[in-house]
Amino acid sequence: MTIDFSTKPKIILNLHPVFEAFLRLRFRTPRWQSEIVVSRSLREGKAIYAKIKPVEFPPVRPFMENPVTIILPLTKFNQSTLNFKFFALTKMAEEQLNDDLDVLLDKFLFKVFQKGYRQGFTQKQIVEGIMHEFNLRKNSVNFDTIKKYDYRARKKSDTEIANLIFSHCRSVS
C-alpha cells in the first residue's frame, strides 16, 4: 500500500544519518518509505514541530549532505496554516533541532545500554543490536558514533562516583 504524501505539509531537513535512523525507529517508518511522518505524541516530533516556521515562498535550501523529508502533523489548530504555507527552519533552529535530537538520542541509548548490560550483553553486542534495529550500515563511523553515547554515560557515572568518594575524603581532612 502506497501513501501519497505530495499533498501533506512537509519540510526537508539536513540530518545526520544516525538522527534520521533514530527518527525512523521512533516513528515506526517502514524501510521502503522515504518520508518520515512525525507526530507530536513523541518528544522528537514536538522538537521538530517547535522549530518550524511558516514562510510565504518555498525556501531555497543550500546543498544538503543528508536531506530528510519530514511530513508534519495536522491538527485542528494548525490545519489552515500547514495546508497553505511553506515551512522553513532558520540555520539556528536547525542547529537547535540537531542538539535536541542529540539529547533525546542520548537518553534513549542510555536506557538501551542499561537494559542490555543488565541482561548480560557486551558493549559490542549492544552496539550491533542498535545498529541492526536502526538499520544502519555496519561501518566504523556508525559503530563509533553509537559507542560514544555509552562512553559519555560511563564517563559521567565515573566522575559522579569519584566526586562522591573524594568529597567525603576532603571533608574528613
C-alpha positions in Angstrom: 0.0 0.0 0.0 1.5 3.3 -1.1 0.5 6.6 0.6 0.6 9.8 -1.4 2.5 12.4 0.7 2.6 15.0 -2.1 -0.3 17.0 -0.6 0.9 16.7 3.0 2.7 19.6 4.7 6.4 18.8 4.8 9.9 20.2 5.4 13.2 19.0 4.3 15.9 18.8 7.0 19.6 18.1 6.8 20.1 15.4 9.5 23.0 13.2 10.5 22.2 9.6 9.3 22.1 8.4 12.9 19.4 11.0 13.8 17.5 10.0 10.7 17.7 6.3 11.7 16.6 7.3 15.2 13.5 9.2 13.9 12.6 6.3 11.6 12.8 3.9 14.6 10.8 6.2 16.9 8.1 7.0 14.4 8.0 3.4 13.0 8.7 4.4 9.5 8.8 1.4 7.1 12.1 0.9 5.3 10.6 1.4 1.9 9.1 4.8 2.8 11.4 7.8 2.1 9.4 10.3 4.2 9.2 10.3 7.9 5.7 11.0 9.3 6.1 12.7 12.7 3.5 13.1 15.4 3.5 15.4 18.4 2.9 12.4 20.7 6.6 11.8 21.0 9.2 14.3 22.2 11.1 14.0 18.9 8.0 15.2 17.0 7.5 18.0 19.4 11.1 19.1 19.0 10.7 19.2 15.2 7.3 20.9 15.3 8.6 23.6 17.7 11.4 24.7 15.4 9.5 25.1 12.1 8.0 28.5 10.9 5.7 29.2 8.1 7.0 31.3 5.2 5.3 32.8 2.1 7.6 31.3 -0.5 9.3 27.9 -0.9 12.6 28.1 0.9 15.7 27.8 -1.2 17.9 25.3 0.5 21.7 25.0 0.0 23.3 21.7 -0.7 22.5 19.1 2.0 24.6 16.1 2.8 21.6 14.0 4.0 18.2 15.6 3.1 15.3 14.0 5.0 11.7 14.8 4.2 9.6 15.2 7.3 5.8 15.1 7.0 4.3 17.4 9.6 1.3 16.6 11.8 -2.0 18.2 11.1 -4.3 19.3 14.0 -7.5 21.4 14.1 -5.4 24.4 15.2 -2.7 24.3 12.5 -4.6 22.9 9.6 -5.1 26.1 7.6 -1.5 27.2 8.2 0.1 23.9 7.3 -2.0 23.4 4.2 -1.5 26.8 2.6 2.1 27.8 3.6 5.6 26.7 3.1 7.9 25.9 6.0 11.5 26.6 6.9 14.0 26.4 9.7 16.5 29.1 10.3 20.1 28.0 10.5 20.0 28.5 14.3 16.7 26.5 14.6 18.3 23.6 12.6 21.3 23.6 14.9 19.0 23.6 17.9 17.0 20.8 16.5 20.2 18.7 15.9 21.1 19.5 19.6 17.6 18.4 20.8 17.8 15.2 18.8 21.3 14.5 20.1 20.0 14.8 23.7 16.9 12.7 23.0 19.0 10.0 21.3 21.4 10.1 24.2 18.6 9.4 26.7 17.2 6.7 24.5 20.5 4.9 24.1 21.3 5.3 27.8 18.2 3.2 28.5 19.0 0.7 25.8 22.6 0.3 27.1 21.5 -0.1 30.7 18.9 -2.7 29.7 21.5 -4.6 27.6 24.1 -4.6 30.4 21.5 -5.8 32.9 20.8 -8.7 30.5 24.5 -9.6 30.3 25.3 -8.4 26.8 28.7 -6.9 25.9 29.0 -3.3 24.6 29.8 -4.7 21.1 26.7 -6.9 21.1 24.5 -3.9 22.3 26.0 -1.6 19.6 25.5 -4.2 16.9 21.9 -4.7 18.1 21.3 -1.0 18.0 22.7 -0.7 14.5 20.6 -3.6 13.3 17.4 -2.0 14.9 18.3 1.4 13.4 19.0 -0.2 10.1 22.4 1.5 9.9 25.2 0.3 7.6 27.9 -1.5 9.6 30.8 0.8 9.2 33.3 2.2 11.7 31.7 5.7 11.6 28.3 4.4 12.7 29.7 1.9 15.2 31.9 4.6 16.8 29.0 7.1 16.8 26.8 4.7 18.8 29.6 3.7 21.1 30.4 7.3 22.0 27.0 7.6 23.7 27.8 4.8 26.0 31.3 6.1 26.6 29.9 9.5 27.6 27.4 7.9 30.0 30.1 5.8 31.6 32.5 8.7 32.0 29.8 10.8 33.6 29.0 8.0 36.0 32.7 7.5 36.9 33.0 11.3 37.5 30.0 11.3 39.8 31.4 8.3 41.8 34.8 10.0 42.1 33.2 13.2 43.3 31.2 11.4 45.9 34.3 9.5 47.2 36.6 12.5 47.2 34.1 14.9 48.6 33.8 12.7 51.6 37.7 12.5 51.9 38.0 16.3 51.6 35.6 16.8 54.5 37.5 14.3 56.7 40.9 16.1 56.5 
